[in-house]
Structure formats: C-alpha cells, structure tokens
C-alpha cells in the first residue's frame, strides 16, 4: 500500500489519509510509515476509532512496547493494558480528578514540551498519542466591556488559537501582538511595544 500523505507542515507533520489503524498494517505499509516518519516526524491519522486492544496491536507493529513507570506501580488503574499510558484527567473510576489531586498535578508536566520516557535506559524510538476526547473550541469575545466601568477590556489567553472570520496566520499574529502588548513591564507603554 502506498500511503496517501497530505503535508500539514513542510518539514514537521503530514496527515495519513485512508489508513484504518483498527486493522494492523502489513509489513510493507509499516515500512512506508517509517519512511514517512523520516520525512515528517509527526503523522496524523484522523477519525480513528480504537479500543485499547486495537491500539496496542497497531502500536506493536512498530516494535516492542514499553510499560511506563506509572503502570508498574501497585494499585488500581483505569486502563487494563499496561503498555498504554493513561494521560488523562480521569481517575480509576472514570471521574474527573479534583483540581488538587496529586496525580492530576503530576501530569501537568505533560503540557510542556518534553521527550517521553527520558528516564528509561533505552530511549523511546516512537511515541503514539491517541486522543479519546478532545474538547471543542470555545469561542469567546476578544473585546469585552467591563460591566461596572463600561471600559473595554481584552479577553486573552495563551491557548487562543485563532480569530473567527480571519485567515488563521493573521489572527494568530494579532493574538501574539496583543499578548505581548498586555504583558509588558509596568514601566513600558503600549506605544513603546509597537
């Protein structure tokens, strides 16, 4: 099978179209995927519907699977297969963890750029992420009026992704510029930031 690749970024990522990860690929397809990984370090397979067994079977096509340190610790786990790491805000019973839960706080590091399992004697060759639930985008007004003073305020966040109705690159540039301007030292002015 020849992979149907659609670049998302010239050097970083490509989408693999038409591949069903629920059926382990044959050896030729695995080789094609390794070649694609050499070209694009990130491959995206959209709209996959995998249970844990199928996810494990797909991942095993690329080499031996490791068991992460959390899976070897005693106690109950939400996931039954130890080769699948549970990067989630859910507890063992599927409930959302409390904000001050130690395990939730420990996993906040996953939000930062990192190399998986850098603590292992043999480095990880390939990491796979399978998103079970991805929150929808939450549209918010960028400019709001303060209810008491009537003053206009910016409603910004580091994870704002785009501005509706704008081309994505232009919206992201505006958001970046607004974040920079609003996070200047107190001695600076907005005019100095321009």
N, C-alpha and C positions, 0 to 999 in steps of 0.2 A: 504494500500500500504506500502510495506517495502522500505525504502529509500535505494538507491544504492549509498553508500558513498565510496569515494576514498580519503584517507588521503593525504593532501599536506604537513602537518607537524604533527608530532606525537601528539602534545597537542594543537596546535593553530587552524589549518584550515583543512577543508575537502571539496572536490567537491561533489556536489549532482548531479548525472547523471540521465537523463531521466525524470526530473520534468519540466513540462511546467508551468511557473508562469503566463501565459496568461489565464489559467483556474484555478480559485481559488480552492485550495486543500480541500478535505473533512476533517472532524474533526479528523479522525484517522491519516491522513497524517500530519496535523498540530501538533498533539501530538508527532508523530515521529520526526518532525523537532525540537520541543522543546527539546526532548531527545538528538538529535544530537547537538543542541546548548549547552547543558550542557556538552557534551563531547568535542566539538570543538567550541570555541567561534565565529569562523568565518566560515560561509558556503558560498561556491561559486557556483552560478548557471550560467553556461556559455551559451552563444548564446541565450539569451532571447530577444524577440522582442516585447516590450510592449509599448502601448501608455499610456498616463497619466491615463486614466480611469482604464485600466487593472492593472497598477502599484498600484494605490490606492486600488483597490479591493483585490489584493494579500496581500498588507500590512495590510489591515483591518482584515484579517483572524487571525492576531496575537494579536489583541487588539485595543482599541480606538486610533485614530491617533491624533497627536497634530498639531497645527498650529504654526509655528515658528514666531518669533518676526518680521522678515522681511516681512512676508505675511500680518501682521495686520497693517502695516504702509500704509498711503494713497499713491496713485499714481499707475501708470501702472505697471503690472508685465508681464514677458514673459510667465510664466506658469499660466494657468487659475485655477488650483486646488490648494487652499492654503495649503492643507496638504502635498504637495510635495515641499520640499525646493529646491531652484534653486542655486546649487553650480556650477557656470559656469563663463566663461569669456565673455559671450554674453550679450548684452543689451536687452531691451524690444522689439526691432525690429529684433533680431537675428544677429546683427552685433557684431564683436569683439570689446570689450571695449578698449578705449585708455589706454596706459600704466599708465597714471597719473589719471585715473578715480577713484574717491574716493571709489565707490562701488567695483571696482576691487582690490584696495589696501586693503580695509576692509576684503575682502575674502582671502587674502594671509595667514591669520591665519589658514585656513583650511588645509594648507600643513603641519602644525605642529601637533604632537600627541596631542589629546585632547579628552575630554568626551563631546559628543554632549549635547547641551541644559543644561549645568550645572547651568545656571541662572534660570531654572524653579523650582518652589516649589516642584514638584513631579519629581524625577529623571526619565530619559528615561530608559525603560526596554530593548528595542531592537532598533537598528538603521539599516536601509537598505540603501545601495548605489546602484544606477542603472547607469551604465556608458553608455551614449548615443554615444559618440565618444571618442575613446582612440587613441592618436597619435601613429603611428607605431614607432618602434625603429629606430633611425637614426645612422647607422654605421659610425664611424669616425676612422681615423688612430690614433693610440695611440702615435706613434712617428712620428714627422714631422720635416722637415728641414726648418730652417728659410731662407726665400728667399734671403736675403741680405748677411748674415754672413755665411750661409751654416751650422751653428751649429744645432745639433739635439735638439729638444725640446719635452717635454711631453705634450700631449693634454688630460688633465684630467678634470673630473667634479665629483661632489658629487653624481650625479644621473646616472653615468655609471653603467650598470647592469652586464655586462659580457664581456668576450673576445671571439670573434668568433673563433671556432675551438678548444677551450679549454673546459675541463669539467667546469661547472659553479662554483663549490666551489673553484677550483684552480684559475680561472680567478678573482673571487671576492677577494680572498686573495691577489693576486698580485696587484689589483687595490687599495685595502686597504693599502698595504705596500707602494705603490708609493705615495698615497695621504699623508700618514704620513711623508714620507721622504721629500716631497716637501713643507710641511707646518711647518717644524721645525723653532725654533727661529734662527735668523741670526747668533748667536754665535755658533750654532751647525753645525756639518758637516754630510754628508750622511753616512760616516763611523761610526760615533757615533750612528746613528739610527739603524744600522744593528745589 
